[in-house]
Amino acid sequence: MVDTQKAKEYMKTNEVFHSLGYSDMDEYAIDACGNKIMYSDYQRNIDLFTSSVWEEESSVLTLSNNLKALAKLIEGNELLFAQIEYMARKKPTNESVNIDLKLIVQNILYVSSAMTKKRYTSNVVAMQGGSPLCMLGFVAQLVCSAQRVVVEAVPHTAVLCHLFVTLCRKAGLNVSLAFVKEPFSADIDCEQIKEMQRGCICVVTERSDVESAVHTFIASATQDPWRIRRVLVQESIVERLKHILEWKSKRNSSYDGSMALECSSAYHIKEKLFLFEYSGLEHSDGHVVIEAYRTVKELLSLFNIYKPFAVSLWCSDISQANEIAYGIDSTVIWINDYGSFEGPLKSSQAFYSIIDISYAKERIRHSFDVKNLTNRALNWSKLDVSERYKLLNVGIGKAEKAGLSKSLSIPAIDSNIEDGNFVKVTNVGICVGIEMRDIPFVLFREIEIKSILTCLLQGFAVVLPSVTESLGVVLKLLEEEGAPVVYKGVSGSEECLVTSQFSQYKVKVVRTNFGTIFAN
């Protein structure tokens, strides 16, 4: 029996739930818990006014303190959040506490300490029926970008969002809440971010604690993006895995008979149905497909096909585990573990950097050769930092000889670039974070020569809508040394290029567990 006392008390004190910052309409809905949800007169109107907080240092400090206050309030109400989530969407309370709420708090504290200026294409967080609770944490990034942030909620997420926005306001943040009938269509909604829809894959190698791996994927999360959709098991231990599953289940019972011809065997355990050699086109949320592979090479090729957001890798061979973990493009990787989110605050960005990039993407019209620029950008990024530094200085040297350095105030290039990676070692494991370039093109709407040089040194291509004649000469000299710069043909075409100025990196996090679970 799940304890929901706190949630029931909260719902009782709010017999009718109203939007915060908007007026009610006459229409309303009754949610799954019997709460009356009043629809608002809200219409989505994306507010792209940049927050004025960056104009004064005292305002930045105030916002940082407000975010810290919000993190503390959420920690004090984590059971209430978890119980509401269980009552509204049947999500196990331990999932909400150990995954979603932990990520939300980590992210808010990370943003409050980093306090980085951003530019996004939206100030709205849309909480649809299937949006994960942890999506609400991105409000922390948005309040650093926009003057006002809006949380849109449908009836399924209304009470949950009401609690969150109430705490935001209590912490001094300018956040509004709008109850809507149906979600507005937009590519920045979490449910539309393709990486989030690929879920998690579990890998069981022949050199692993198979019992612990099985115990893990049976008890794994029920909702995306952490839900294990597929298990890849090395061919030599397939039969052993089947015996373990058969022992844990009543074989071939309680599963859809229509799939009998689409898989070689099926095992129903708790609320999950494990399907061996499944040949169907689709499977429901409760189904986990199990597939065999032979070699690491074949495994890596399967990852190129499935492209999972997260991976739980079971392998006791350190060399092989690292080859797999660092050879795939997944963002969250656990080695001999699953569902652990311990580590530095920045480790939360393995989730939030994906959202950050989706919100930061800008599409500009262009009439230049994108393929050529892409190839130049790729070749430039492959160079060592020291080589890029040398080539940029050659170009700047030519500009100085041409007498352009002083007139443009070209600064010296700072070679001390922090890569943003991190390593945290504890008694139980290692957490490694790696910043990975995700958007190769950086758009500069304002001419900042120092920032442009730093960006090129980091390995990005630079896109500028327009430049002065003298700056154009300097950029041409840099181009001659291989620097990927575009300052002509940025507008005037139907073709679009995806760029961003403030968000180019996603964060890959690999957590390695030293111990063994010793599953029952």
C-alpha positions as CSV (number, residue, x, y, z in Angstrom):
1,M,0.0,0.0,0.0
2,V,1.5,3.3,-1.1
3,D,1.3,6.2,1.4
4,T,-0.4,9.2,-0.2
5,Q,-1.5,11.1,2.9
6,K,0.5,14.2,2.1
7,A,-0.9,14.4,-1.4
8,K,-4.5,13.9,-0.3
9,E,-4.1,16.7,2.3
10,Y,-2.7,19.1,-0.3
11,M,-5.5,18.3,-2.7
12,K,-8.1,18.8,0.0
13,T,-6.8,22.3,0.8
14,N,-7.1,23.2,-2.9
15,E,-10.5,21.9,-3.8
16,V,-10.3,23.9,-7.0
17,F,-7.0,24.5,-8.8
18,H,-6.5,27.8,-10.6
19,S,-3.7,29.0,-12.9
20,L,-1.2,31.4,-11.3
21,G,-0.8,34.6,-13.2
22,Y,-3.8,34.1,-15.5
23,S,-7.6,34.4,-15.2
24,D,-10.0,31.5,-15.2
25,M,-12.3,30.6,-18.1
26,D,-15.7,29.0,-17.5
27,E,-14.5,25.6,-18.7
28,Y,-12.8,23.1,-16.4
29,A,-11.6,19.5,-16.2
30,I,-11.7,16.8,-13.6
31,D,-8.3,15.1,-13.3
32,A,-7.6,11.4,-12.4
33,C,-7.8,12.3,-8.6
34,G,-11.1,14.1,-8.9
35,N,-9.6,17.6,-8.6
36,K,-11.3,20.5,-10.4
37,I,-8.9,22.1,-12.8
38,M,-10.0,25.5,-14.2
39,Y,-8.7,26.3,-17.7
40,S,-7.1,29.7,-18.1
41,D,-7.4,32.5,-20.7
42,Y,-3.7,31.9,-21.6
43,Q,-2.5,32.0,-25.1
44,R,1.1,31.0,-25.9
45,N,3.0,34.1,-26.8
46,I,6.7,33.4,-26.7
47,D,8.5,36.1,-24.7
48,L,12.0,36.6,-26.0
49,F,12.8,39.6,-23.9
50,T,16.2,38.9,-22.2
51,S,16.3,39.0,-18.5
52,S,17.5,42.3,-17.0
53,V,19.2,40.4,-14.2
54,W,22.6,40.6,-15.9
55,E,22.6,44.4,-15.8
56,E,23.6,44.5,-12.2
57,E,25.8,42.2,-10.1
58,S,23.4,42.5,-7.1
59,S,20.6,41.2,-9.3
60,V,22.6,38.1,-10.3
61,L,23.4,37.4,-6.7
62,T,19.7,37.7,-5.7
63,L,18.6,35.3,-8.5
64,S,21.3,32.8,-7.4
65,N,20.0,33.0,-3.8
66,N,16.4,32.6,-5.0
67,L,17.3,29.4,-6.9
68,K,19.0,28.0,-3.8
69,A,15.9,28.8,-1.8
70,L,13.8,26.9,-4.4
71,A,16.1,23.9,-4.2
72,K,15.7,23.8,-0.4
73,L,11.9,24.1,-0.7
74,I,11.7,21.2,-3.2
75,E,13.9,19.0,-1.0
76,G,11.5,19.7,1.9
77,N,8.5,18.7,-0.2
78,E,9.9,15.7,-2.1
79,L,7.5,13.2,-0.6
80,L,4.5,15.5,-1.5
81,F,5.8,15.7,-5.1
82,A,6.3,11.9,-5.3
83,Q,2.8,11.1,-3.9
84,I,1.1,13.5,-6.2
85,E,3.0,12.0,-9.1
86,Y,1.9,8.5,-8.0
87,M,-1.8,9.5,-7.7
88,A,-1.9,11.4,-11.0
89,R,0.3,9.2,-13.2
90,K,0.9,6.0,-11.2
91,K,4.6,6.6,-11.1
92,P,6.4,4.7,-8.2
93,T,7.3,7.2,-5.5
94,N,10.9,5.9,-5.2
95,E,11.4,6.7,-8.9
96,S,10.3,10.3,-8.4
97,V,12.5,10.8,-5.3
98,N,15.6,9.0,-6.5
99,I,15.6,10.2,-10.1
100,D,13.4,13.2,-11.0
101,L,13.6,15.2,-7.8
102,K,17.3,14.5,-7.3
103,L,18.0,15.7,-10.8
104,I,15.8,18.8,-10.3
105,V,17.6,19.8,-7.1
106,Q,21.1,19.1,-8.6
107,N,20.3,21.2,-11.7
108,I,18.9,24.2,-9.7
109,L,22.0,24.2,-7.5
110,Y,24.3,23.9,-10.5
111,V,22.6,26.8,-12.3
112,S,22.7,28.9,-9.1
113,S,26.4,28.4,-8.9
114,A,27.3,28.7,-12.6
115,M,24.9,31.7,-13.3
116,T,25.5,31.7,-17.1
117,K,23.8,34.1,-19.4
118,K,21.7,32.3,-22.0
119,R,19.5,33.1,-25.0
120,Y,16.6,30.7,-25.7
121,T,13.9,30.6,-28.4
122,S,11.2,30.1,-25.8
123,N,10.3,31.0,-22.2
124,V,7.8,28.1,-21.8
125,V,8.0,24.7,-20.1
126,A,5.2,22.5,-21.5
127,M,4.3,19.7,-19.1
128,Q,2.2,17.3,-21.2
129,G,0.7,14.1,-20.0
130,G,3.9,12.1,-20.7
131,S,6.5,14.8,-19.7
132,P,8.9,13.6,-17.0
133,L,8.7,15.4,-13.7
134,C,12.4,16.3,-14.0
135,M,11.5,18.5,-17.0
136,L,10.3,21.2,-14.5
137,G,13.9,21.6,-13.3
138,F,14.7,23.5,-16.6
139,V,12.8,26.5,-15.2
140,A,16.2,27.3,-13.5
141,Q,17.8,27.9,-16.9
142,L,14.9,29.8,-18.2
143,V,14.7,32.3,-15.4
144,C,18.3,33.2,-16.2
145,S,17.3,34.0,-19.8
146,A,13.7,35.5,-19.8
147,Q,12.0,38.1,-17.7
148,R,9.1,35.8,-17.1
149,V,8.8,32.0,-17.4
150,V,5.5,30.1,-18.0
151,V,4.8,26.5,-17.1
152,E,2.0,25.1,-19.2
153,A,0.1,22.1,-17.7
154,V,-2.6,19.8,-18.9
155,P,-5.0,18.2,-16.4
156,H,-2.7,15.1,-15.9
157,T,0.1,17.4,-14.7
158,A,-1.9,20.3,-13.2
159,V,-1.6,19.6,-9.5
160,L,2.1,18.7,-9.8
161,C,2.9,21.9,-11.6
162,H,0.7,23.9,-9.2
163,L,2.9,22.8,-6.3
164,F,6.1,23.5,-8.3
165,V,5.1,27.0,-9.4
166,T,3.8,27.8,-5.9
167,L,7.3,27.0,-4.6
168,C,9.0,29.0,-7.3
169,R,7.0,32.1,-6.4
170,K,7.6,31.5,-2.7
171,A,11.4,31.5,-3.5
172,G,11.0,34.9,-5.3
173,L,11.1,33.7,-9.0
174,N,8.9,35.2,-11.7
175,V,7.1,32.1,-12.9
176,S,3.5,31.7,-14.0
177,L,1.3,28.7,-14.4
178,A,-1.3,28.2,-17.2
179,F,-3.8,25.3,-17.3
180,V,-4.5,24.3,-20.9
181,K,-6.8,21.8,-22.5
182,E,-4.3,20.4,-24.9
183,P,-0.6,21.1,-25.3
184,F,0.5,23.6,-27.9
185,S,2.6,22.0,-30.6
186,A,6.2,23.0,-30.5
187,D,9.6,21.3,-31.0
188,I,10.8,22.6,-27.7
189,D,8.4,20.4,-25.7
190,C,10.2,17.5,-23.9
191,E,8.0,15.0,-25.6
192,Q,9.3,16.2,-29.0
193,I,13.0,16.1,-28.2
194,K,14.1,12.9,-30.0
195,E,16.9,12.0,-27.7
196,M,14.5,11.8,-24.8
197,Q,12.3,9.3,-26.7
198,R,15.0,6.7,-27.2
199,G,14.9,5.5,-23.6
200,C,17.5,3.2,-22.1
201,I,19.3,0.0,-23.2
202,C,20.7,-2.6,-20.9
203,V,23.8,-4.5,-22.1
204,V,24.8,-7.8,-20.4
205,T,28.3,-9.1,-21.5
206,E,29.6,-12.6,-20.9
207,R,32.0,-11.1,-18.3
208,S,29.4,-9.7,-15.9
209,D,27.3,-10.4,-12.9
210,V,24.3,-11.7,-14.8
211,E,22.0,-12.1,-11.8
212,S,22.6,-8.4,-10.8
213,A,21.9,-7.3,-14.3
214,V,18.6,-9.2,-14.5
215,H,17.6,-7.9,-11.1
216,T,18.3,-4.4,-12.3
217,F,16.3,-4.4,-15.5
218,I,13.4,-6.1,-13.8
219,A,13.3,-3.3,-11.2
220,S,14.1,-0.5,-13.7
221,A,12.1,2.7,-14.2
222,T,8.7,2.6,-15.8
223,Q,8.8,5.9,-17.7
224,D,11.0,7.6,-20.3
225,P,13.7,8.6,-20.7
226,W,14.9,6.1,-18.1
227,R,12.7,3.1,-19.1
228,I,14.7,0.2,-20.3
229,R,13.3,-0.6,-23.8
230,R,15.8,-3.2,-24.9
231,V,18.4,-5.6,-23.5
232,L,21.4,-6.6,-25.5
233,V,22.9,-9.8,-24.2
234,Q,26.1,-11.5,-25.5
235,E,25.3,-14.7,-27.3
236,S,27.3,-17.0,-25.1
237,I,25.1,-16.3,-22.0
238,V,21.7,-16.1,-23.6
239,E,20.6,-19.5,-22.3
240,R,21.8,-18.6,-18.8
241,L,19.8,-15.4,-18.9
242,K,16.7,-17.3,-20.1
243,H,17.0,-19.7,-17.1
244,I,17.2,-16.8,-14.7
245,L,14.1,-15.2,-16.2
246,E,12.2,-18.4,-16.3
247,W,13.0,-19.0,-12.6
248,K,11.7,-15.5,-11.8
249,S,8.5,-15.8,-13.8
250,K,5.7,-18.0,-14.8
251,R,6.7,-18.8,-18.3
252,N,4.5,-17.8,-21.2
253,S,1.7,-16.5,-19.0
254,S,0.0,-13.1,-18.8
255,Y,1.2,-11.8,-22.1
256,D,-0.5,-10.8,-25.3
257,G,-1.2,-13.9,-27.3
258,S,-0.9,-12.0,-30.6
259,M,2.8,-11.9,-30.0
260,A,3.2,-15.6,-29.8
261,L,4.4,-15.8,-33.4
262,E,6.5,-12.7,-33.1
263,C,9.0,-13.9,-30.4
264,S,10.7,-17.1,-29.5
265,S,9.9,-16.9,-25.8
266,A,8.3,-14.4,-23.4
267,Y,8.6,-13.9,-19.6
268,H,6.1,-11.9,-17.6
269,I,7.7,-10.5,-14.4
270,K,5.9,-7.9,-12.3
271,E,4.6,-5.4,-14.8
272,K,7.1,-6.1,-17.5
273,L,7.0,-8.5,-20.4
274,F,10.4,-9.6,-21.7
275,L,10.4,-10.8,-25.3
276,F,13.2,-12.8,-26.8
277,E,14.0,-12.4,-30.6
278,Y,10.9,-10.2,-31.1
279,S,10.2,-9.6,-34.7
280,G,7.2,-7.2,-34.4
281,L,7.4,-3.6,-35.5
282,E,6.2,-2.0,-32.2
283,H,5.9,-2.8,-28.6
284,S,4.1,-1.1,-25.7
285,D,5.6,0.6,-22.7
286,G,5.6,-2.6,-20.6
287,H,7.5,-4.7,-23.1
288,V,11.2,-5.2,-23.1
289,V,12.9,-6.7,-26.2
290,I,15.9,-9.0,-25.6
291,E,18.3,-9.3,-28.4
292,A,21.6,-11.3,-28.8
293,Y,24.9,-10.0,-30.1
294,R,28.2,-11.7,-30.7
295,T,31.1,-9.2,-30.6
296,V,31.8,-5.7,-29.3
297,K,32.0,-4.6,-32.9
298,E,28.5,-5.9,-33.5
299,L,27.3,-4.3,-30.3
300,L,28.7,-0.9,-31.3
301,S,26.9,-1.2,-34.7
302,L,23.6,-1.9,-32.9
303,F,24.1,1.3,-30.8
304,N,24.5,3.3,-34.1
305,I,21.0,2.0,-35.0
306,Y,19.2,2.4,-31.7
307,K,21.0,5.5,-30.4
308,P,19.7,5.2,-26.8
309,F,19.7,8.2,-24.5
310,A,20.9,6.1,-21.6
311,V,22.8,2.8,-21.2
312,S,23.2,0.4,-18.3
313,L,26.3,-1.6,-19.1
314,W,27.2,-4.8,-17.2
315,C,30.8,-5.8,-17.7
316,S,33.5,-6.8,-15.2
317,D,36.3,-6.3,-17.8
318,I,37.5,-2.7,-17.3
319,S,39.1,-2.4,-20.7
320,Q,36.0,-3.7,-22.6
321,A,33.7,-1.7,-20.4
322,N,35.6,1.5,-21.2
323,E,35.7,0.6,-24.9
324,I,32.0,0.4,-25.0
325,A,31.1,3.3,-22.7
326,Y,33.3,5.8,-24.4
327,G,32.8,4.5,-27.9
328,I,29.0,5.2,-28.0
329,D,27.1,8.5,-28.3
330,S,24.7,7.9,-25.4
331,T,24.5,10.7,-22.9
332,V,24.0,8.8,-19.6
333,I,26.0,5.6,-19.0
334,W,26.1,3.4,-16.0
335,I,28.8,0.6,-15.7
336,N,27.6,-2.2,-13.4
337,D,24.8,0.0,-12.1
338,Y,21.6,1.7,-13.1
339,G,19.6,4.7,-11.9
340,S,22.3,6.3,-9.7
341,F,22.6,10.1,-10.0
342,E,25.2,10.7,-7.4
343,G,28.1,12.9,-8.4
344,P,29.0,16.6,-8.9
345,L,26.2,19.0,-9.5
346,K,27.3,19.3,-13.2
347,S,26.5,15.6,-13.7
348,S,22.8,16.7,-13.9
349,Q,23.6,18.3,-17.2
350,A,23.7,14.9,-18.9
351,F,19.9,15.4,-18.9
352,Y,19.5,19.2,-18.9
353,S,22.1,20.0,-21.6
354,I,20.0,18.1,-24.2
355,I,17.0,20.4,-23.3
356,D,19.3,23.4,-23.2
357,I,20.5,22.8,-26.7
358,S,16.9,22.2,-28.0
359,Y,15.8,25.5,-26.5
360,A,18.8,27.4,-27.8
361,K,18.8,26.4,-31.4
362,E,18.2,29.2,-33.9
363,R,17.5,28.8,-37.6
364,I,18.9,31.4,-39.9
365,R,18.4,31.8,-43.6
366,H,21.5,31.5,-45.7
367,S,22.8,31.3,-49.3
368,F,26.2,29.8,-48.8
369,D,27.6,26.3,-49.2
370,V,26.6,24.5,-45.9
371,K,28.3,21.3,-47.0
372,N,31.6,23.1,-47.6
373,L,31.3,24.9,-44.2
374,T,30.5,21.7,-42.4
375,N,33.5,19.9,-43.9
376,R,35.7,22.9,-42.9
377,A,34.3,22.9,-39.4
378,L,34.9,19.2,-39.1
379,N,38.5,19.4,-40.2
380,W,39.1,22.4,-37.9
381,S,37.6,20.6,-34.9
382,K,39.9,17.6,-35.4
383,L,43.0,19.8,-35.0
384,D,44.7,19.9,-31.6
385,V,44.0,23.0,-29.6
386,S,47.7,24.0,-29.8
387,E,47.5,23.7,-33.6
388,R,44.4,25.9,-33.8
389,Y,46.1,28.4,-31.5
390,K,49.1,28.5,-33.8
391,L,47.0,29.0,-37.0
392,L,44.9,31.8,-35.5
393,N,48.0,33.6,-34.4
394,V,49.4,33.4,-37.9
395,G,46.2,35.0,-39.2
396,I,46.3,37.7,-36.5
397,G,49.9,38.4,-37.3
398,K,49.0,39.0,-40.9
399,A,46.3,41.4,-39.7
400,E,48.8,43.3,-37.6
401,K,51.2,43.7,-40.6
402,A,48.3,45.1,-42.6
403,G,47.7,47.7,-39.8
404,L,44.3,46.3,-38.8
405,S,45.1,45.2,-35.3
406,K,44.9,48.6,-33.6
407,S,41.9,49.9,-35.4
408,L,39.8,46.8,-34.5
409,S,41.4,46.4,-31.0
410,I,42.2,42.7,-31.7
411,P,43.1,41.2,-28.3
412,A,45.7,38.5,-27.7
413,I,44.2,35.0,-27.9
414,D,43.9,33.3,-24.5
415,S,45.2,29.8,-24.8
416,N,44.1,28.8,-21.3
417,I,40.7,27.2,-22.2
418,E,39.0,25.0,-19.7
419,D,37.4,22.0,-21.3
420,G,34.6,21.7,-18.8
421,N,35.2,18.0,-18.1
422,F,35.2,16.6,-14.6
423,V,36.0,13.4,-12.6
424,K,34.7,12.6,-9.1
425,V,36.1,9.5,-7.3
426,T,34.3,8.1,-4.2
427,N,34.6,4.9,-2.1
428,V,31.9,3.3,-4.3
429,G,32.6,4.5,-7.8
430,I,33.8,7.0,-10.3
431,C,31.7,9.7,-12.1
432,V,33.2,11.1,-15.3
433,G,31.7,14.0,-17.2
434,I,32.7,15.0,-20.8
435,E,31.6,18.1,-22.7
436,M,30.9,17.1,-26.3
437,R,30.3,19.5,-29.2
438,D,26.7,19.1,-30.4
439,I,26.2,22.2,-32.5
440,P,29.2,22.9,-34.8
441,F,28.0,26.4,-35.8
442,V,28.0,29.4,-33.4
443,L,26.0,32.5,-34.4
444,F,27.2,35.9,-33.3
445,R,24.5,38.6,-33.6
446,E,26.9,41.2,-32.1
447,I,30.5,41.5,-33.0
448,E,32.7,40.4,-30.1
449,I,36.2,39.8,-31.5
450,K,37.5,38.2,-28.3
451,S,34.5,35.8,-28.1
452,I,34.9,35.0,-31.8
453,L,38.6,34.1,-31.4
454,T,37.8,32.0,-28.3
455,C,35.1,30.2,-30.2
456,L,37.4,29.4,-33.1
457,L,40.1,28.2,-30.7
458,Q,37.5,25.8,-29.1
459,G,37.0,24.2,-32.5
460,F,33.6,25.7,-33.6
461,A,32.6,27.4,-36.9
462,V,31.6,31.0,-36.6
463,V,28.6,32.6,-38.4
464,L,28.1,36.3,-38.5
465,P,25.2,38.1,-40.2
466,S,27.3,41.1,-41.2
467,V,30.7,42.6,-40.6
468,T,32.6,45.9,-41.3
469,E,35.0,46.0,-44.2
470,S,38.0,46.0,-42.0
471,L,36.8,43.0,-39.9
472,G,36.0,41.2,-43.1
473,V,39.6,41.5,-44.2
474,V,40.7,40.0,-40.8
475,L,38.3,37.1,-41.1
476,K,39.4,36.4,-44.6
477,L,43.0,36.1,-43.3
478,L,41.8,33.7,-40.6
479,E,39.9,31.7,-43.3
480,E,43.2,31.4,-45.3
481,E,44.6,29.6,-42.2
482,G,41.7,27.1,-42.2
483,A,39.4,28.8,-39.6
484,P,35.7,28.1,-40.6
485,V,34.2,31.6,-40.7
486,V,31.1,32.8,-42.6
487,Y,30.1,36.4,-42.9
488,K,28.5,36.6,-46.3
489,G,25.2,35.1,-47.5
490,V,23.7,34.7,-44.1
491,S,20.3,35.9,-45.2
492,G,18.2,36.1,-48.4
493,S,17.5,32.4,-48.9
494,E,14.9,29.8,-48.0
495,E,17.6,27.4,-46.7
496,C,18.1,27.4,-43.0
497,L,21.1,26.6,-40.8
498,V,20.8,25.5,-37.2
499,T,23.1,27.6,-34.9
500,S,23.4,28.7,-31.3
501,Q,25.4,31.3,-29.5
502,F,25.3,30.2,-25.9
503,S,24.6,26.5,-26.0
504,Q,26.9,24.2,-28.1
505,Y,27.8,21.4,-25.7
506,K,26.0,18.4,-24.4
507,V,27.4,16.6,-21.3
508,K,28.1,12.9,-21.4
509,V,28.3,11.3,-17.9
510,V,29.8,7.8,-17.2
511,R,29.2,6.4,-13.7
512,T,31.2,3.3,-12.8
513,N,30.2,1.3,-9.7
514,F,33.0,-0.5,-7.8
515,G,30.8,-3.0,-6.0
516,T,28.3,-5.8,-6.8
517,I,24.6,-5.7,-6.2
518,F,24.3,-9.4,-5.1
519,A,20.8,-9.8,-6.5
520,N,18.3,-12.2,-4.8
